[in-house]
Amino acid sequence: MKILVTGAAGFIGFHLTKSLLELGHTVVGIDNINDYYDVNLKYDRLKELGILEGSSSKFHHACYSEIFPSLSFVRMNLEDGNKLEVLFKENNFNVVCNLAAQAGVRYSIQNPRAYIDSNIVGFLNILECCRCNKIDHLVYASSSSVYGMNSKIPFSEEDQVDSPVSLYAATKKSNELMAHSYSNLYNLTTTALRFFTVYGPWGRPDMAPMLFAEAINKNEHIKVFNHGDMERDFTYIDDIVKGIVKVIENPIRRRKKYEVYNIGNNKTVKLTDFIGELELNFNRKVEKHLLPMQLGDVKKTWANVDKLMKDYNYKPSTTVKKGVLEFVNWFIGYKN
């Protein structure tokens, strides 16, 4: 298949692109390489895919991988509807996987317009291009944040998600509603994947695993919110990517045109236990500064992934012990 991956220089997008290429698919990757976090990490991810910084840094310039003959990359913004439309017309995509978005719950409190531009306007442009170019299937990133302060645990796709506690969450719920309308109006097949806390090699430096690893590596203290009384459905990147690939590759049978799935590890882990695994693998203790809950944050997330298991035979298998070991090994090698 020929697949468009947006956010290809991002954490999940990079891993998905690499996996799809190794499976023999043709991939066109796009990313705006914004400076929300260190762009050098994004360029290093692209370099792992054979896309060199000299060519990938130019906007609207197609460049080609020196490792994977079936990969090309274009730097562009989703908000640029005209350029996106040209990209769709020049390629005959079978599937679009939209992972590009302005990420981060806390950042959305200080920079709301960035979320509307990328996550709402950009997503509308994706929907329009899919509609006009008869795309077989749009797979897109939603988020566990849509569950807000939901007290029912574990979170299920049937739960109410009408009370987001951050603008980021509101944009992700908006994406689901927008996709639902396009599926209904234009018979477009869409699949939302509500990601739970993803970690692993090449992870985002604004997320807790990388922040903690940086601090432990430098013998600095870490900030632990809600005084450590937090739990997350930590999901290793390989399990996430295998799930996305299953959704992309498997023919759509006996399911609605519009679907939403949780994708996570199907269990919850105490934040203090996760930190303990990091300390174990770095072989050092870290000083913890216990702080109140942050605005827009939630105490506990836990994915019920029965629906994805049933429809796509999804089987998360990486334990936190194994995942943290792999992550720390990569982190130490990358920093050195």
Buried (B, 14 or more C-beta within 10 A) or exposed (E): BEBBBBBBBBBBBBBBBBBBBEEEBBBBBBBBBBEBBEBEBBBBBBBBBBBBBEBBBEEEEBBBBEEBEBBBBBBBBBBBBEBBBBBBEEBEBBBBBBBBBBBBBBBBBEEBEBBBBBBBBBBBBBBBBBBEBEBBBBBBBBBBBBBBEBEEBBBBBEBEBEEBBBBBBBBBBBBBEBBBEBBEEBEBBBBBBBBBBBBBBBBBBBBBBBBBBBBBBEEEEBEBBBEEBBBBBBBBBBBBBBBBBBBBBEEBEEEEBBBBBBBBBBBBBBBEEBBBBBBBBBEEEBEBEEEEEBEBBBBBBBBBBBBBBEBBEBEBEBBBEEBBBBBBEBBEEEEE
